[in-house]
Amino acid sequence: MSDKTRFWILVGILVVVAGALILIAEPWKQPSPPSPTTVGQQPSVPSISEPTPKATVPAQPAQPAEPTPPPAKAEPEPPKAEPVPATSPVTAPTPTPTPTPIPGRAGEIPPEPKVIGPNEGLTEPGIPGGRVVVGTLTGPKTLNPVVAQETSTTDVTGLLHGPLGALIEINPITAKEEPGLAKRWEISPDRKEITFYLRKGVKWSDGHCCLSADDVVFTFNDLIFNPDVNTDDRDVFKIKDQYMRVEKIDDLTFKVITPEPFRPIIRSLALYVLPKHKLADKVAKLNPGAKGYLDGLKKALDSVREPVKEIAAAPLDLFVNALAEFETVVHAKNLEKARELYAKTQLALSGLQQALELQEKPNAQIEQALDLVQEDLKKALEFAEEGKWEGVSPELFNSTWGLGTSSEEIVGLGPYRFVCYDVDQQVILERNPYYWKVDPNGVQLPYLDEFVFIVVQNQDTGFLKFQTGELDTWLLRPADWPLLMEGVKDLQKDCHDKDELTRICLDQTNQRRLILGGPGFGTLFLVLNQDAEDTVLQEIFRDVRFRRVLAHAMDKESMIDNIYNGLALPQWSPVSMLSPFYDRDETFMTYEFDLEKANRLLDEMGLTQKNSEGIRLRPDGKPLEFLLSTNQGNTLREKTASLLVDDFKKIGVKANFRPKDFNALVNDLTNAKYEAIIIGLTGGVDPHFGANVWRSEGGLHFWRRSAKDSPPDWEKRVDELFDLGATTFDEQGALEIYKEFQRLVSENLPLIYTVNQRFLYAVKTALSNTDHFNPLQTIGQILGATDIVWWKDEERRKR
């Protein structure tokens, strides 16, 4: 039996065990309802993963990517008529320890704190003090968690609001849902209503009292479900074209109502709650008015002003002049004149749109911006008619809590508070003195006083800083692993197998703990822009045969051997290998490295002519080439790109590699301003939380944004499958649905997957409560465990 076969058998065992853990005793499993139910995994709304390998499992959409008690312990409540338990079976509540004040350490613990113990990874109660320093390749783009799309941002905002959820939390060891700010919940017999009970007296990080159902309703109804807000989180809560409703019952009780039973509902609520007292005045829905919508209109117009000016300068000038007149009478609150000039402005806008429609090549970004301009213009008059002349811009919230915001304004419920961001240098966070968790001795968490992100130039620099002690943890690359293992002198004595897939070694000389695990949750892939501005290239990219060409020309074994030192596995599916919904039968398509087959497919496409350099020619006679990017400083991705450049050249396809800053790359990706990119997405247990990527109208449907208007047939079927998967409670039935999803993706290759690196991590041994670090707990660096880690070294506690 080969090592690879043995490894896959072990992966299968672990996944089965993990699946059992996740699907047993879930909050949806009721003793009496008619049909069996299971809770899906927490929403890991994919986010675009940044320079270092990431994995995410909180209730968030996918992004460009903790300890828990046994069955979640519901807290005591007054007896009710046949309440549906929050978890099954219900266990006796853990007594809350008496809060222990620490001399000289400011803090205020709420009356109903959550107790964190061994089941959440806290194996050794700690002593407060000190700071932890971790590395990141890129600083945040914003400090607003609602609009964040990339892990360079969510790594930071997660600590301000809750890295593994807040309202409901995800256990970092079992990946199951458990009480968070919502201490317990009751599910109606028809599974369409859930009543949640909040903890009493939880103060916000600015000391404001207290968290209430108003904040929860505000977060969902006024932010996440608000179409003015640019958020990917919204995609998670769509249930057959409808969103759930959130209603306040009293100050500490709220209800969630779904149009029909929704399997992942509890996990989907593993999400932050934001402060209404700080943000309500930034939301146009709550502060509507004519001037506000004119401000939003102008911002939308400014976003496309230059490209519009190039192709329709005269109509643009007419519209701008008419708009200025309309704005003047709005500011003067002259309703009669406003009605008159609205008609003139609307006519000028129609003329501008007609001029743009005459262009041979439509621009989706311009069309979308002008649709928004038209909508805001209409609303401006509507509110003027109602006598609402002021108001705030519908775009205001999207730019709220930007990087220039003062620290006093950024308020949350997470373990840390924002102090400052020195651009491209460091992010400094301090402990939240009002945090709502304690250890078994009643000591308020987090133990650390500060958490610091240092922006490093590249992965080589970050690894060097870890080796010299400037960084306390590091997510390793395969090339780093053997270098650190040189410090392990006795493999028999200093290494042990924690489970079938995880080996832990101690470097006694340098005082480091080294962890080698199985595959992670995230993915790494090559994506082609099927809406590329070059229409000939666009047509080639939309031909599935060409995407299969590149898949066959991708030498994954060479990647694994030469880039990952053997510490990776081929990736074929969009579902994480550790998910219980991963197709273990592998009925999806795989693409062996076969240059002959790749060449045959290119010939079949009619791309038979070549230039003197051996590059195939497009139908218009130009060389078949495209720009390939990835994030600068990520050496693994840069090496992968270089290998693909060589592989593709062998079949007459030229990829011109040009790395970019991560945040700039994400901007290109989300605005369809690219040709080809190598990047990754965070992953999780339940495929549903990739809805923002896979639904045709999803916020991160970046390979073909135009699909939202006219999706190909296979994408229509994926939309249907995501509805079915979220509303199917039978375990096997849900698995079959997601198997079909995996087959469709593998056949159509919107994303061409590369390989999945094994989990490699290093941390200083003096940092306690790191025993259970895994791909779930170590989101980013140690983001899923920052409230429980502490320094055994007294000197580090004093820093």
Buried (B, 14 or more C-beta within 10 A) or exposed (E): EEEEEEBBEBBBEBBEEBBEBBBEBBBBBBEEBEEEBBBBBBBBBBBBBBBBBBBBBBBBBBBBBBBBBBBBBBBEBEEEEEBBBBBBEBBEBBEBBEBEEEEEEEBBBBEBBBBBBBBBBBBEBBBBBBBBBBBBBBBBBBBBBBBBBBBBBBBBBBBBBBBBBBBBBBBBBBBBBBBBBBBBBBBBEEBBBBBBBBBEBBBBBBEEEBBBBBBBBBBBBBBBBBEBBBBBBBBBBBBBEEBBBBBBEEEBBBBBEBBEBBBBBBBBBBBBBBBBBBBBEBBBBBBBBBBBBBBBBBBBBEBBBEBBEEBBEEBBEBBBEBBEBBBEBBEEBBBEBBEBBBEBBBEBBEBBBEBBEEEEEEBEBBBBBBEBBBBBBBBBBBBBEEEBBEBBBBBBBBBBBEBEBEBEEBBBBBBBBBBEBEEEEBBBBBBBBBBBBBBEEBBBBBBBBBBBBBBBEBBBBBBBBBBEEBBBBBBBBBBBBEEBBEBBEEEEEBBEEBEBBBBBBBBBEBBBBBBBBBBBBBBBBBBBBBBBEBEBBBBBBBBBBBBBBBBBBBBBEEBBEEBBBEBBBBBBBBBBBBBBBBBBEBEBBEBEBEBEBBBBBBEEBEBEEEBEEEBBBBEEEEBBBBBBBBBBBBBBBBBBBBBBBEBBBEBBBBBEBEBBBBBBBBBBBBEBEBBBBBBBBBBBBBBBBBBBBBBBBBBBBBBBBBBBEEBBEBBEBBBBBBBBBBBBBBBEEBBBBBBBBBBBBBEBBBBBBBBBBBBBBBBBBBBBBBBBBBBBBBBBBBBBBBBBBBBBBEEBBEE
